[in-house]
């Protein structure tokens, strides 16, 4: 597959699909990792004399009101500081003004185009991979580089649509993501453990089915562990329960009981906002309480299993780690793995954000920028954003 290295970029208009879908609260970017991870590809294009046109989405855009809180304008200042240069910004995703801005660009200029999902307000043209929109965006450049691994599992106009109409390759971030995750698929270091958190079992059935056959251990926590515990007959109180997946959990536990490791204690509370927390064994969860983090014994259990491993793939936090009262489990296992000798790969937005916000940005073999994309790749699925370039 071609990479950005395979192209002569001098004087070329290079469209780079980046993933600037960063978490934002009250007008502040909470985590700029996805912007930082795109810099190598952008800088390479600039160093080689390109005119750089950046496309990205930000969140989901369903109503006109969404446009107020989903504008990529907020990214301009951060990107400008990181690149140490002025960033042009188009408030339009198509039209004469955008075309004039592109035609006026000089080598070394960077133009960020407004949120591609603004096009979803008119019949989901972006997320539905509208043929005409893909052709239009492709007409704006000479070369297309896809560096947005986080959207590689989606067929959108801004990735598959452009790649179908323009000479294309991948950027450095995409290349690294594929190399690292394919190494897990094809040649993992053993013993090899997978840590799975998050809310619903149903969201991860595909990846569980794939990895449970390949991994030596599957450690399950987060909201999804309570469906497994319920399947074993435990009273889980008001904890999250994925009712549609109970039979699936029973079957999986019966078949792989020696591989699947579940919590033995947890932190419970009357609700996410409650500060009244209690540590209980999993056979003692009160009926009016919900589990929101793993407990001390579970941390010790998980660490004892991980101590045997040479590779760990982790997707999903182990509790509701956004709240300080329920961050201990996730933070403790991050700390343990950061000091271990095993190769650790962190997959998924929430897990990656937790690792970075808790101070572990540079402590692991790899922190993936893609949640759904990394899971689907590990599941063995073909990613449309990659397939379009390979073709």
Order of alpha helices (4+ residues) and beta strands (2+ residues): beta-beta-beta-alpha-alpha-beta-alpha-alpha-beta-alpha-beta-alpha-beta-beta-alpha-beta-alpha-beta-alpha-alpha-beta-beta-beta-beta-alpha-beta-alpha-beta-alpha-beta-alpha-alpha
